[in-house]
Amino acid sequence: MKDLIRYVEQKNAWYQLFDKKPNYLDLDKPADRQRIANIIDSELSPENLTCDGELSIAQVRARRAVLVAVAKELLKFDPSVKFYEFN
């Protein structure tokens, strides 16, 4: 679960930097686990994954591999979360 924990910590760090009222993600909350799944889905969309075609194929593959690993760990942790881009 290290990839999932690292991913959540990274997202929370960004929220802390840019949100006036940070809405932190918490793996202990089912609603937050679904929010994490939704964020991963968003990041896996072709436009976001490739940064509108700006990334090299190697960067896209690396980014996708991380997101897929995190998604798999999240599904293992909570099989009830729903994904749309990841299957």
Secondary structure per residue as TSV (DSSP state, phi and psi in degrees):
chain	resnum	aa	ss	phi	psi
A	1	M	-	360.0	8.6
A	2	K	H	-65.5	-35.6
A	3	D	H	-65.5	-42.7
A	4	L	H	-63.2	-45.8
A	5	I	H	-63.7	-44.1
A	6	R	H	-62.1	-40.9
A	7	Y	H	-61.6	-46.8
A	8	V	H	-64.6	-42.1
A	9	E	H	-61.5	-40.4
A	10	Q	H	-64.7	-44.8
A	11	K	H	-62.0	-43.5
A	12	N	H	-64.9	-35.0
A	13	A	H	-64.2	-41.8
A	14	W	H	-65.0	-41.2
A	15	Y	H	-60.3	-40.9
A	16	Q	H	-63.9	-37.1
A	17	L	H	-72.1	-40.5
A	18	F	H	-110.7	-17.4
A	19	D	-	-94.4	136.8
A	20	K	S	-68.7	-39.1
A	21	K	S	-122.2	87.6
A	22	P	-	-56.7	134.2
A	23	N	-	-108.8	80.2
A	24	Y	-	-64.9	149.5
A	25	L	-	-89.6	138.7
A	26	D	-	-132.8	117.3
A	27	L	T	-64.7	-15.9
A	28	D	T	-79.1	-11.9
A	29	K	S	-104.4	123.8
A	30	P	H	-56.9	-38.9
A	31	A	H	-63.7	-38.1
A	32	D	H	-69.6	-34.5
A	33	R	H	-63.2	-38.6
A	34	Q	H	-69.5	-36.5
A	35	R	H	-59.9	-41.5
A	36	I	H	-62.3	-43.6
A	37	A	H	-60.5	-41.5
A	38	N	H	-65.3	-38.7
A	39	I	H	-64.9	-44.4
A	40	I	H	-61.3	-44.6
A	41	D	H	-55.5	-45.5
A	42	S	H	-61.8	-43.5
A	43	E	H	-70.4	-22.3
A	44	L	H	-86.2	-8.3
A	45	S	S	-62.5	146.3
A	46	P	H	-54.4	-41.0
A	47	E	H	-64.5	-44.5
A	48	N	H	-74.6	-39.3
A	49	L	H	-61.9	-39.2
A	50	T	T	-96.2	1.8
A	51	C	T	52.1	52.2
A	52	D	T	53.8	39.4
A	53	G	T	83.4	8.1
A	54	E	T	-84.4	-19.7
A	55	L	S	-88.9	152.0
A	56	S	-	-73.4	163.2
A	57	I	H	-60.9	-36.0
A	58	A	H	-64.7	-41.2
A	59	Q	H	-66.5	-40.3
A	60	V	H	-64.4	-44.4
A	61	R	H	-63.0	-42.2
A	62	A	H	-65.2	-43.8
A	63	R	H	-63.6	-43.2
A	64	R	H	-64.7	-40.2
A	65	A	H	-60.5	-41.4
A	66	V	H	-65.3	-47.0
A	67	L	H	-63.9	-39.2
A	68	V	H	-66.4	-41.5
A	69	A	H	-61.6	-43.2
A	70	V	H	-65.5	-42.7
A	71	A	H	-62.1	-42.6
A	72	K	H	-62.9	-42.2
A	73	E	H	-64.9	-39.2
A	74	L	H	-65.1	-42.5
A	75	L	H	-64.2	-36.7
A	76	K	H	-67.0	-39.4
A	77	F	H	-70.7	-40.5
A	78	D	-	-142.9	93.8
A	79	P	T	-64.9	-10.4
A	80	S	T	-82.9	-11.0
A	81	V	-	-69.7	148.6
A	82	K	-	-110.6	133.9
A	83	F	-	-118.2	153.8
A	84	Y	S	-119.5	-40.9
A	85	E	S	-82.3	-33.5
A	86	F	-	-95.7	120.4
A	87	N	-	-153.6	360.0
